[in-house]
Amino acid sequence: MTYEEYLDEVTTQIYEKYDVTEADAVKFVVRAQAAEFFSLHDDKPEMRTLERAELDAKTIYEQRNKSNPKAFRK
């Protein structure tokens, strides 16, 4: 999938699995993207899988209230 499709999938996963509004899910993903959480995903298309989207959604959701953008990096 494309990078944009991947971000959409992560957003959808957050929205559907964690009972947040769609607007909040988008906000979480945009914040993670600004913190360069998805840098490798942009460079390595093989990272853009449904399984990885599920894991990234969980990580982003768990880190959503952290003020340090580095919290998104693993």
Secondary structure, 3 states (H helix, E strand, C coil): CCHHHHHHHHHHHHHHHCCCCHHHHHHHHHHHHHCCCCHHHHHCHHHCCHHHHHHHHHHHHHHCCCCCHHHHCC
